[in-house]
Amino acid sequence: MEIPPVFKISLYLTTAFGMQLCAADRVEFEAASVKTGQCTYQSSIGPGTVALKGVPLNSVVMAAFKVGKDQIVGPSWLESDCFEIFARLPQGSTTEQIPMMLQTLLAQRFKMAAHKEGRPSTVLALVIDKNGPKLKESTENSSFMAGHPRGTLAVRRSGGGIKGVMTMELLAKALSTHGYGAVVDETRLKGEYEIDLSWSGGPASAVESGAQGNSVASTPVSDLFSAVRETLGLRLEPRKTLVDFVVIDRIERVPTEN
């Protein structure tokens, strides 16, 4: 089921910075088709398949290396050139292996080489607000996100919105994809929660207002900071820390033939 304009990603992306993989360690798709396309930002992960329709390569790098948009250092066309990637997972593989498969695909089809680099940076720490969290813990028989496989979430690419059953660590990583910078979880909450977060402004309006918060998806508030606070009972605080960046040393703009 498609939810355009949405980018769906696995909930359980493994940490992956082994960018120069030897053949014995390489995990790859059974088959994959890669071609250029219009930017439609529609993606899905189904049983045994990954379909990325009109997704900028920057988003693929984010999913492959489990980093936010602002943690990638590379050419500007990564955000403007979109691709259609259809891949079939090997029998017996799991969604946890998809990031490593995406890394292999980037290396094989785009000749990508990269390295990890720690840089001092300002991040947003996700913490509990003074009045306490407003979170509903997920249960096995919950109807939330009905029709979607458990282990996926939806991230709207226009405006702002996140919906899914997720840990606070995953919520922080999803928030990192919206252009506000890296977000790290410091809530110390360990459960999986039903998150339905929506806001109407982009990073510029959030910086101008300096607010914090959250809202219901049908009535988005003006910025991410207010949405997080009002809907989730959480808060985003700026912190100085060392952040891992993916620095792209080499990448080809035109993928190799299928």
Helices and strands as residue ranges (DSSP letters): E 6-10, E 31-37, E 42-46, E 49-56, H 57-65, G 69-71, E 72-73, G 76-78, E 82-88, G 95-97, H 98-109, E 113-128, E 136-137, E 152-156, E 161-166, H 168-175, G 176-178, E 183-185, E 193-198, H 203-209, H 224-232, E 234-250
